[in-house]
Amino acid sequence: MPSILDSTLLSTLPTRALLGRLLVLRGLLAAGWAAGIAWLHWGLHITMPLLPMGTVLVLLGSFALTTAWRLRLDAPATQMEFLAHLLVDLTAFAVLVFFSGGATNPFVSLMLVPIIVAAISLRPRWVWLLAAVAGGYYALLLFVYQPLAIADPVAAYGMHLGGMWFNFLISAALIAYFITRMHAGLRARDGELAALREKQLRDERILALGTQAALAAHELATPLATIQTTAHELATEFANDPEIGADCQLLEKQALACKRILTQLAARAQDGTPHSISLESWLAELVTHWQVIRPDVHLKTQPVSTRREFTPPEGLEQAVLNVLNNAADASPDDVELAATAQDDVLWIDIADRGAGFTAEQKAQTGRVLFSGKPGHGWGMGLVLTHATIERAGGAITLTERADGGTLVRIQLPWNPSS
């Protein structure tokens, strides 16, 4: 069953891609009609009904200006609105043909252009409706029209053949330009729709994972408390043993770190209000917490260039920890962390000297689950990190370092607290 997102995009056209192209086409046709009328009336001295035809062109130009103003509004274009634009253009064209020879006008076949535009833009029922209207106009123009005042039938025949040739050139150029541009807009829309579907599926998986994580955190509280108590007792008992005692102390610290994570998770669930903190203090706490979890990793940090306070987006700490863990797994002896705030942008750079990502892995990063550590990971780290950063209005880029390794840059809007 199609989602609400699918039905919305199917019933809402890309405004500037379709109405904008139609506006260009309308302007070209109006200019062509004006030039043709002037050439026939003053160049070939064929009397043309200037007042009614000029009125139609002025009205068409006013409608084009209204359309240009409408395009400046941030509002979607519906199927019915686009159909109304095509009907206006078709009717104006039929009226102009009525005053210039009716069905004998070699340019009457240009009435097919709105139908072609509708065929690739509208639902079938609206296309058939427009085709029926065009057919009705053509049938009327076979019998009801104002003939051109051309006295010489041989000259009239030659002008008709020349007009048919010129009409063919115009039709081919309009179709080639307008339809290809229209297809490009629709392909872009399809690409956006596919990206939104993929993001929706990813968010659904993350939501399911979050639910399972909350349940697991609730169940882990009791055994974790037992592990912490036992580790503390063992650390006290073997305090004089340099090997066992150190291991017991490490186990106790790891249990405390796990308890801290569960406590933070519970606190976020109860109170979603973010708290302001200086960037320097936030990074220091993050590094201290991470070094407890990964004491075997050598981490290089750079001084923070600003002391202003900011409000960390929800989940930012865990996102940075995920990237740090990946870097530590790639090169535990050389991991670097730096943060820079400038104007309205915050950059957090995490670098390693590992093997890096392949081109295929870079393309999949944040989109699908994969792990660069077969048998040692679920592949959720980067997906969760990307989702967190995107939700905060930021972005993540992966680049290769000159001397080997990967640089992961997290870019976020810098919103310092007042």
C-alpha positions in Angstrom: 0.0 0.0 0.0 1.5 3.4 -1.0 2.4 5.7 1.9 1.0 9.1 2.5 4.3 10.5 1.3 3.8 8.8 -2.1 0.3 10.0 -2.6 1.3 13.5 -1.7 4.1 13.6 -4.3 2.0 12.0 -6.9 -0.7 14.6 -6.5 1.7 17.6 -6.2 3.8 18.6 -9.1 7.2 20.3 -8.8 6.1 23.9 -9.2 9.1 25.5 -10.6 10.0 22.6 -12.8 6.6 22.4 -14.6 5.0 25.8 -14.3 8.3 27.4 -15.0 8.8 25.5 -18.2 5.2 26.2 -19.2 5.7 29.9 -18.6 8.7 29.8 -20.9 6.7 28.1 -23.6 3.8 30.5 -23.2 6.2 33.5 -23.6 7.8 32.0 -26.8 4.4 31.3 -28.4 3.1 34.8 -27.6 6.2 36.4 -29.0 5.9 34.2 -32.1 2.3 35.2 -32.6 3.1 38.9 -32.2 5.9 38.7 -34.7 3.8 36.7 -37.2 0.9 39.1 -37.0 3.2 42.1 -37.5 4.9 40.4 -40.5 1.6 39.6 -42.2 0.0 42.9 -41.6 2.8 45.3 -42.3 5.3 43.2 -44.2 3.0 41.3 -46.6 0.1 43.8 -46.4 -2.4 41.2 -45.5 -5.1 42.8 -43.3 -5.2 41.2 -39.9 -7.8 41.8 -37.1 -5.3 43.6 -34.9 -7.7 44.6 -32.1 -9.1 41.2 -31.1 -5.8 39.4 -31.7 -3.9 42.0 -29.8 -6.4 41.8 -26.9 -5.8 38.0 -26.7 -2.0 38.5 -26.7 -2.3 41.2 -24.0 -4.5 38.9 -21.9 -2.0 36.0 -22.4 0.9 38.3 -21.4 -1.0 39.3 -18.2 -1.6 35.7 -17.4 2.1 35.0 -17.9 2.9 37.8 -15.4 0.5 36.4 -12.9 2.1 33.0 -13.3 5.5 34.5 -12.7 4.2 36.1 -9.5 2.7 32.8 -8.5 6.0 31.0 -8.9 7.5 33.3 -6.3 5.1 31.9 -3.7 6.1 28.9 -1.6 3.0 26.8 -2.5 2.7 23.5 -4.4 1.2 23.2 -7.8 -1.7 20.7 -8.0 -2.8 18.7 -11.0 -5.9 20.8 -11.4 -3.9 24.0 -11.4 -1.6 22.8 -14.1 -4.5 21.5 -16.1 -6.1 25.0 -15.9 -2.9 26.6 -17.2 -2.9 24.3 -20.2 -6.6 24.9 -20.9 -6.0 28.7 -20.8 -3.1 28.4 -23.3 -5.0 26.0 -25.5 -8.1 28.3 -25.6 -6.0 31.4 -26.3 -4.2 29.6 -29.2 -7.6 28.5 -30.6 -8.9 32.0 -30.6 -5.8 33.3 -32.4 -6.2 30.6 -35.0 -9.9 31.6 -35.4 -8.9 35.1 -36.4 -6.1 33.9 -38.8 -7.7 31.3 -41.1 -8.9 28.6 -38.8 -8.0 25.0 -39.8 -6.3 26.4 -42.9 -3.7 28.1 -40.7 -0.6 25.9 -41.0 0.2 26.5 -37.4 -3.0 24.9 -36.1 -1.1 21.7 -35.3 0.7 23.5 -32.5 -2.5 22.8 -30.5 -0.9 19.4 -29.9 1.8 20.8 -27.8 -0.3 21.3 -24.6 -1.6 17.7 -25.0 2.0 16.4 -25.2 2.9 18.4 -22.1 -0.1 17.0 -20.3 0.7 13.5 -21.3 3.9 13.5 -19.3 2.7 15.6 -16.4 -0.9 14.8 -15.6 -3.1 11.8 -14.8 -4.6 10.0 -17.8 -8.1 11.4 -17.2 -6.9 15.0 -17.4 -4.9 14.2 -20.5 -8.0 12.8 -22.2 -10.0 15.8 -21.1 -7.5 18.2 -22.7 -7.4 16.1 -25.8 -11.2 16.2 -26.1 -11.2 20.0 -25.7 -8.5 20.4 -28.4 -10.4 18.1 -30.7 -13.5 20.1 -30.2 -11.7 23.4 -30.9 -10.2 21.9 -34.1 -13.6 20.7 -35.3 -15.1 24.2 -34.8 -12.2 25.8 -36.6 -12.9 23.6 -39.7 -16.2 25.5 -40.2 -16.1 28.7 -38.0 -13.2 31.1 -38.7 -12.2 34.3 -40.3 -10.2 33.7 -43.5 -7.1 35.6 -44.4 -7.6 38.3 -47.0 -5.2 36.9 -49.7 -6.3 37.7 -53.3 -3.8 35.5 -55.1 -4.5 31.8 -54.6 -1.1 30.8 -55.9 0.6 33.1 -53.3 -1.8 31.7 -50.7 -0.8 28.1 -51.5 2.9 29.0 -51.4 2.5 30.8 -48.0 0.6 27.7 -46.7 3.5 25.4 -47.7 6.1 27.7 -46.2 4.0 28.0 -43.0 3.8 24.2 -42.7 7.6 23.9 -43.1 8.2 26.6 -40.5 5.5 25.1 -38.2 7.3 21.7 -38.4 10.6 23.4 -37.3 8.9 25.2 -34.4 7.1 22.1 -33.3 10.2 20.0 -33.3 12.2 22.6 -31.4 9.5 23.1 -28.8 9.0 19.4 -28.2 12.8 18.7 -28.1 13.4 21.5 -25.6 10.4 21.5 -23.4 9.8 17.8 -23.2 13.4 17.0 -22.4 13.5 19.6 -19.7 10.2 18.3 -18.3 11.6 14.8 -18.2 14.7 16.1 -16.3 12.4 17.7 -13.7 10.4 14.5 -13.3 13.5 12.4 -13.0 14.7 14.7 -10.3 11.3 14.4 -8.5 11.6 10.6 -8.8 15.1 10.7 -7.3 13.9 12.8 -4.4 11.0 10.4 -3.8 13.3 7.4 -3.8 15.6 9.2 -1.3 12.7 10.0 0.9 11.5 6.4 0.8 14.9 5.2 1.7 15.1 7.7 4.6 11.7 6.7 5.8 12.7 3.0 5.9 15.9 3.9 7.7 14.1 5.9 10.3 11.6 3.1 10.8 14.5 0.7 11.5 16.1 3.2 13.9 12.8 3.7 15.7 12.4 -0.1 16.1 16.0 -0.3 17.3 15.3 2.5 19.8 12.3 0.7 21.2 14.4 -2.5 21.6 17.2 -0.5 23.2 14.9 1.0 25.8 13.6 -2.5 26.7 17.1 -3.9 26.9 18.3 -1.0 29.1 15.4 -1.6 31.5 16.3 -5.3 31.7 20.1 -4.7 32.0 19.8 -2.5 35.1 19.6 -5.3 37.6 22.4 -7.6 36.3 24.6 -4.5 35.7 24.2 -3.5 39.4 25.3 -7.1 40.4 28.3 -6.9 38.1 29.3 -3.5 39.6 29.0 -4.8 43.1 30.9 -8.0 42.4 33.7 -6.1 40.6 34.1 -3.6 43.5 34.3 -6.5 46.0 36.9 -8.3 43.8 38.9 -5.1 43.4 39.0 -4.6 47.2 39.9 -8.2 47.8 42.7 -8.3 45.2 43.9 -4.7 45.8 47.5 -6.0 46.6 47.6 -8.2 43.4 49.0 -5.9 40.6 47.5 -8.0 37.8 44.2 -9.3 39.1 43.5 -6.1 41.0 44.1 -3.9 37.9 41.7 -6.1 35.9 39.1 -5.9 38.6 39.4 -2.1 38.8 39.0 -1.9 35.0 35.9 -4.1 35.2 34.5 -1.9 37.9 35.1 1.2 35.8 33.5 -0.4 32.7 30.4 -1.3 34.8 30.2 2.3 36.1 30.4 3.5 32.5 27.6 1.2 31.5 25.5 2.4 34.5 26.2 6.0 33.5 24.9 5.3 29.9 21.7 3.8 31.3 21.2 6.7 33.7 21.6 9.2 30.9 19.1 7.2 28.8 16.6 7.3 31.5 17.2 11.0 32.2 16.6 11.8 28.5 13.4 9.9 28.5 12.1 11.8 31.5 13.4 15.3 30.7 13.9 16.2 27.0 15.1 19.8 27.9 18.7 20.2 26.6 21.2 22.0 28.9 23.8 24.5 27.8 27.5 23.8 28.3 30.7 25.1 27.0 32.1 23.3 24.0 35.4 22.8 25.8 33.7 21.2 28.8 31.4 19.1 26.7 34.4 17.6 24.7 36.4 17.1 27.9 33.6 15.1 29.5 33.1 13.1 26.3 36.8 12.2 26.0 37.0 11.2 29.7 33.9 9.0 29.4 35.2 7.4 26.2 38.7 6.8 27.5 37.1 4.8 30.4 35.4 2.6 27.8 38.5 2.4 25.5 41.5 2.7 27.8 43.7 1.0 25.2 43.3 3.7 22.6 45.8 6.6 22.2 43.7 9.7 21.5 45.1 13.0 20.5 43.0 16.1 21.1 43.5 19.7 20.1 42.6 22.8 22.1 39.1 24.2 21.5 39.2 27.7 19.9 36.1 29.0 21.6 34.8 29.0 25.2 31.2 30.0 24.3 28.4 27.8 25.6 26.2 25.9 23.2 23.3 23.4 23.5 24.3 20.0 22.2 21.7 18.4 19.9 20.1 15.3 21.3 22.2 12.2 20.6 25.3 14.2 19.5 27.5 12.7 22.2 26.6 9.1 21.2 27.1 10.0 17.5 30.6 11.2 18.2 31.3 8.2 20.3 30.2 5.9 17.5 32.7 7.6 15.1 35.5 7.4 17.8 34.9 3.7 18.2 35.1 3.1 14.5 38.4 5.1 14.3 39.7 3.2 17.3 38.9 -0.1 15.8 40.7 1.0 12.6 43.9 2.3 14.3 43.9 2.1 18.1 47.4 3.8 18.3 46.5 6.9 16.4 43.1 8.6 16.8 42.7 12.4 16.6 39.8 14.6 17.8 39.4 18.3 17.1 36.5 20.8 17.2 36.2 24.2 15.6 33.4 26.7 15.8 33.3 29.6 13.4 30.5 32.0 12.7 27.4 29.7 12.5 29.1 26.4 11.8 30.5 23.8 14.2 33.0 21.2 12.9 34.0 18.1 14.8 36.9 16.2 13.1 37.8 12.6 13.9 40.8 11.1 12.1 42.5 7.7 12.1 45.3 5.9 10.2 43.3 2.8 9.3 42.7 1.2 5.9 39.8 3.6 5.2 36.6 3.0 3.3 36.1 1.7 -0.2 34.2 3.8 -2.8 31.2 1.4 -2.4 31.2 1.7 1.4 31.3 5.5 1.2 28.3 5.5 -1.1 26.4 3.2 1.4 27.5 5.1 4.5 24.5 6.2 6.5 22.0 4.6 4.1 22.3 0.8 4.6 23.7 -1.4 7.4 27.2 -2.6 6.8 30.2 -3.2 9.0 33.8 -2.7 8.1 34.7 -5.2 10.9 33.2 -8.6 9.8 32.1 -10.6 12.8 32.8 -7.6 15.2 29.9 -5.2 14.5 26.3 -4.8 13.5 26.8 -2.0 11.1 24.5 0.3 13.0 27.0 2.9 14.2 27.3 5.0 11.1 23.6 4.7 10.3 22.6 6.0 13.7 25.3 8.7 13.5 24.0 9.9 10.1 20.4 9.9 11.3 21.3 11.9 14.4 23.4 14.5 12.6 20.8 14.9 9.8 18.0 15.4 12.4 20.1 18.2 13.9 20.4 19.9 10.5 24.0 18.8 9.9 26.0 16.6 7.6 28.9 14.0 7.7 31.7 13.7 5.1 34.3 11.0 4.8 37.6 11.9 3.1 40.9 10.1 2.7 43.9 11.5 4.5 47.1 12.3 2.6 49.3 9.8 4.5 46.6 7.1 4.8 43.5 6.8 7.0 40.1 8.5 7.1 38.9 11.9 8.2 35.3 12.0 9.4 34.0 15.6 9.6 30.7 16.3 11.4 29.3 19.6 10.4 26.5 21.2 12.5 24.7 24.5 12.8 26.5 26.4 15.5 23.9 27.8 17.9 25.7 29.2 20.9 23.7 30.0 23.9 23.1 33.7 24.7 
